[in-house]
């Protein structure tokens, strides 16, 4: 059965430390599509047809890439599996234009979180603290949801479950540490046996979809409206952090280089180029660039 080969592949990758949540969902859906055609092995044409049903070019490419990686594994065990051709839907990574939140936007979101129900429960404090922490650290949502109470130290947050399976320390401003301390006063009495920092009403950790849903609810309540190309998403808090950090960057070239390298390390990127992905033009950045260019033309060192 094709599904058996998929589960075997996922188990091997999980044992090697890969999460593969998206790939797992994708491959199981592909199995159902192939099973409807009574196919027991990967068929290249079927894989391409199935991937083409996705709503966006980026998702079509991600679907096919997932099947290709699986097919290479499966073919080593059974040569009847076909490896679909790569690059059918293009190789360019499609970047969704990020929504950059203003400081006022973030304050409004946090304020709306404090009004969440049920009244008197831990839920308002949990989401207010979570979204505030995401905005001041730029950490990935998955990293925040994986935090344990023991990961809070006097030096900052220990991020153990990163995208690249490497631990790192995120130093925090004193005000952020104080906010976490206030949250812990309410959080610790919640006895569930689950030591996740952020927990639901049942006392257990959150899944990403729950956080995403609550965030969109708060954005609407705060009256924050995007555009067709720029829609406010929770991942936009990470983009916003990177942009604000760049805005605070010194102007001379050497210090800019050091500043961006430090930012890349703080955000947990394997390459500086990954940090550039998060930058987006803002009025302040464009103004800084214009001033730097004017100084360069006039021969003024900056």
Wavefront OBJ file of the C-alpha trace (Angstrom):
o trace
v 0.000 0.000 0.000
v 1.226 3.479 -0.861
v 0.151 4.842 2.520
v 2.371 2.270 4.265
v 5.384 3.529 2.342
v 4.483 7.107 3.280
v 4.197 6.272 6.989
v 7.518 4.431 6.861
v 9.147 7.476 5.224
v 7.684 9.867 7.797
v 8.804 7.670 10.691
v 12.357 7.609 9.384
v 12.429 11.380 8.921
v 10.891 11.958 12.353
v 13.557 9.733 13.904
v 16.171 11.897 12.192
v 14.728 14.978 13.914
v 12.537 16.428 11.168
v 9.065 17.730 12.023
v 7.391 17.386 8.598
v 3.906 18.414 9.747
v 3.101 20.022 6.390
v 4.771 17.245 4.387
v 2.881 14.592 6.334
v -0.493 16.171 5.585
v 0.444 16.669 1.935
v 1.643 13.111 1.382
v -1.399 11.550 3.050
v -3.662 13.616 0.795
v -1.643 12.494 -2.209
v -2.138 8.881 -1.132
v -5.916 9.337 -1.099
v -5.788 10.903 -4.558
v -3.681 8.028 -5.897
v -5.813 5.408 -4.125
v -8.929 6.748 -5.874
v -7.170 5.769 -9.090
v -6.219 2.377 -7.653
v -2.529 3.246 -7.867
v -0.216 1.544 -5.370
v 2.995 3.274 -6.434
v 4.029 6.839 -7.145
v 3.135 7.802 -10.703
v 4.825 10.933 -12.011
v 1.872 12.157 -14.064
v -0.537 11.581 -11.186
v 1.709 13.515 -8.814
v 1.897 16.481 -11.196
v -1.854 16.457 -11.798
v -2.556 16.331 -8.054
v -0.051 19.086 -7.249
v -1.580 21.306 -9.951
v -4.878 21.340 -8.041
v -3.374 23.591 -5.347
v -4.618 27.175 -5.343
v -1.252 28.952 -5.610
v 1.985 28.420 -7.585
v 3.948 28.228 -4.356
v 1.773 25.484 -2.891
v 1.871 23.531 -6.170
v 5.655 23.577 -6.025
v 5.694 22.583 -2.328
v 3.284 19.714 -2.979
v 5.347 18.297 -5.821
v 8.619 18.733 -3.912
v 7.203 16.732 -0.997
v 6.192 13.892 -3.317
v 9.584 13.963 -5.060
v 11.474 13.593 -1.774
v 9.207 10.749 -0.717
v 9.445 9.046 -4.124
v 13.254 9.018 -3.973
v 13.037 7.232 -0.642
v 10.366 4.781 -1.812
v 12.146 3.969 -5.086
v 15.167 2.704 -3.141
v 12.876 -0.013 -1.721
v 10.694 -0.586 -4.775
v 11.769 0.442 -8.266
v 8.135 0.551 -9.410
v 7.823 4.000 -7.796
v 8.433 6.878 -10.229
v 10.261 10.042 -9.214
v 8.366 13.009 -10.718
v 10.446 15.605 -12.576
v 11.539 18.610 -10.529
v 10.874 22.227 -11.462
v 7.533 21.617 -13.195
v 5.964 24.572 -11.370
v 9.093 26.712 -11.310
v 11.915 27.012 -8.824
v 11.423 30.552 -7.610
v 10.438 30.948 -3.981
v 7.311 33.094 -3.845
v 7.383 35.729 -1.143
v 4.107 36.914 0.292
v 4.314 40.665 0.863
v 4.352 41.022 4.661
v 2.121 43.333 6.657
v 4.314 45.478 8.905
v 2.513 46.312 12.127
v 2.869 49.758 13.662
v 3.608 50.048 17.401
v 0.008 51.215 17.841
v -1.273 48.119 15.969
v 0.597 45.819 18.337
v -0.647 47.651 21.413
v -4.224 47.373 20.146
v -3.834 43.633 19.534
v -2.472 43.086 23.044
v -5.241 45.239 24.510
v -7.881 43.189 22.676
v -6.268 39.997 23.985
v -6.830 41.156 27.571
v -10.586 41.166 26.857
v -10.735 37.530 25.745
v -12.995 35.210 27.698
v -13.732 33.405 29.834
v -13.576 36.194 32.370
v -11.165 35.504 35.199
v -9.388 32.709 33.325
v -5.729 32.502 32.330
v -6.618 32.808 28.618
v -6.468 36.651 28.319
v -3.056 36.767 30.034
v -1.782 33.899 27.916
v -2.542 35.448 24.548
v -1.609 38.981 25.592
v 1.771 37.701 26.807
v 2.279 35.423 23.803
v 1.690 38.112 21.170
v 3.688 40.677 23.131
v 6.601 38.233 23.354
v 6.438 37.471 19.633
v 6.509 41.182 18.821
v 9.550 42.006 20.990
v 11.647 38.935 20.135
v 10.722 38.092 16.544
v 10.827 34.396 17.424
v 8.934 31.869 15.366
v 5.433 31.015 16.583
v 6.450 27.357 16.822
v 9.373 28.306 19.067
v 7.145 30.299 21.406
v 4.622 27.456 21.641
v 7.409 24.973 22.431
v 8.728 27.035 25.369
v 8.709 25.358 28.759
v 8.677 27.114 32.120
v 12.243 25.948 32.689
v 13.376 27.715 29.506
v 13.038 31.084 31.252
v 16.420 31.992 32.762
v 17.984 35.107 34.226
v 19.874 35.504 30.935
v 16.791 35.214 28.718
v 14.864 32.488 26.897
v 16.426 29.202 25.865
v 15.056 28.145 22.493
v 15.550 24.397 22.301
v 13.281 23.314 19.475
v 14.368 25.501 16.578
v 13.682 25.146 12.877
v 17.238 23.852 12.365
v 17.393 21.773 15.569
v 19.929 24.093 17.200
v 19.468 25.699 20.592
v 20.019 29.408 21.119
v 19.590 32.013 23.834
v 17.320 35.019 23.319
v 18.265 37.822 25.719
v 15.263 39.863 26.875
v 14.833 43.477 27.891
v 14.119 43.979 31.584
v 10.525 45.007 30.820
v 9.942 41.760 28.903
v 11.340 39.733 31.802
v 9.071 41.561 34.226
v 6.045 40.874 32.009
v 6.907 37.156 31.933
v 7.290 37.143 35.717
v 3.802 38.630 36.071
v 2.409 36.005 33.717
v 4.113 33.199 35.625
v 2.446 34.301 38.844
v -0.874 33.360 37.220
v 0.430 30.509 35.083
v 2.245 28.320 37.629
v -0.832 27.527 39.801
v -2.435 25.901 36.753
v -1.736 22.290 37.690
v -2.015 20.065 34.648
v 1.282 18.236 34.624
v 2.119 20.121 31.407
v 5.064 22.495 31.787
v 4.500 24.407 28.540
v 4.814 28.124 29.202
v 1.671 28.925 27.223
v -1.269 26.639 27.947
v -4.931 26.428 26.977
v -7.922 26.324 29.294
v -7.387 22.567 29.591
v -3.850 23.154 30.834
v -2.041 21.863 27.744
v 0.062 23.439 25.023
v -1.458 25.136 21.963
v -1.372 24.107 18.323
v -0.463 26.680 15.680
v -3.934 26.797 14.137
v -5.493 27.869 17.439
v -3.015 30.726 17.812
v -3.500 31.802 14.200
v -7.288 31.817 14.625
v -7.165 33.883 17.829
v -4.712 36.339 16.262
v -7.004 36.991 13.297
v -9.907 37.516 15.690
v -7.888 40.104 17.634
v -6.756 41.851 14.446
v -10.369 42.279 13.357
v -11.392 43.493 16.821
v -8.533 46.012 16.766
v -9.758 47.384 13.419
v -6.488 46.587 11.626
v -7.144 46.307 7.904
v -4.675 45.139 5.308
v -4.914 45.106 1.531
v -5.219 42.456 -1.149
v -1.418 42.132 -1.282
v -0.633 42.838 2.376
v -2.746 40.932 4.872
v -2.036 40.904 8.616
v -0.845 37.456 9.720
v 0.712 36.360 12.987
v 3.982 35.618 11.134
v 4.017 39.316 10.246
v 5.156 39.998 13.822
v 8.480 38.345 12.925
v 8.801 40.487 9.803
v 7.913 43.562 11.852
v 10.600 42.777 14.425
v 13.255 42.426 11.697
v 12.235 45.703 10.041
v 12.191 47.670 13.316
v 15.608 46.251 14.196
v 16.936 47.416 10.827
v 15.432 50.859 11.349
v 17.397 51.112 14.605
v 20.607 50.086 12.857
v 23.562 52.532 12.812
v 24.244 54.121 9.435
v 27.903 53.385 8.728
v 28.591 50.302 6.636
v 30.759 48.342 9.082
v 28.306 48.744 11.939
v 25.398 47.820 9.659
v 27.143 44.553 8.812
v 27.715 43.699 12.459
v 24.177 44.732 13.376
v 22.590 42.491 10.735
v 24.833 39.558 11.677
v 23.719 39.920 15.298
v 20.084 40.150 14.184
v 20.459 37.005 12.072
v 21.875 35.111 15.060
v 19.136 36.417 17.360
v 16.411 35.312 14.942
v 17.937 31.849 14.594
v 18.840 31.992 10.913
v 21.428 29.669 9.409
v 22.393 32.259 6.774
v 22.275 36.054 6.691
v 20.393 35.797 3.387
v 17.501 34.265 5.339
v 17.331 37.431 7.447
v 17.129 39.608 4.308
v 13.936 37.704 3.425
v 12.239 39.399 6.395
v 13.130 42.961 5.480
v 10.508 45.205 3.889
v 10.705 48.831 2.805
v 9.146 51.315 5.228
v 8.997 55.121 5.046
v 11.712 55.397 7.696
v 14.041 52.987 5.910
v 13.532 54.729 2.577
v 14.238 58.074 4.239
v 17.436 56.663 5.800
v 18.521 55.292 2.422
v 17.883 58.669 0.762
v 19.948 60.448 3.410
v 22.780 57.941 3.092
v 22.803 58.332 -0.699
v 22.797 62.116 -0.420
v 25.718 61.970 2.005
v 27.581 59.604 -0.343
v 27.072 61.884 -3.351
v 28.321 64.864 -1.342
v 31.345 62.876 -0.200
v 30.368 62.893 3.458
v 31.517 59.768 5.296
v 28.806 57.965 7.253
l 1 2 3 4 5 6 7 8 9 10 11 12 13 14 15 16 17 18 19 20 21 22 23 24 25 26 27 28 29 30 31 32 33 34 35 36 37 38 39 40 41 42 43 44 45 46 47 48 49 50 51 52 53 54 55 56 57 58 59 60 61 62 63 64 65 66 67 68 69 70 71 72 73 74 75 76 77 78 79 80 81 82 83 84 85 86 87 88 89 90 91 92 93 94 95 96 97 98 99 100 101 102 103 104 105 106 107 108 109 110 111 112 113 114 115 116 117 118 119 120 121 122 123 124 125 126 127 128 129 130 131 132 133 134 135 136 137 138 139 140 141 142 143 144 145 146 147 148 149 150 151 152 153 154 155 156 157 158 159 160 161 162 163 164 165 166 167 168 169 170 171 172 173 174 175 176 177 178 179 180 181 182 183 184 185 186 187 188 189 190 191 192 193 194 195 196 197 198 199 200 201 202 203 204 205 206 207 208 209 210 211 212 213 214 215 216 217 218 219 220 221 222 223 224 225 226 227 228 229 230 231 232 233 234 235 236 237 238 239 240 241 242 243 244 245 246 247 248 249 250 251 252 253 254 255 256 257 258 259 260 261 262 263 264 265 266 267 268 269 270 271 272 273 274 275 276 277 278 279 280 281 282 283 284 285 286 287 288 289 290 291 292 293 294 295 296 297 298 299 300 301 302
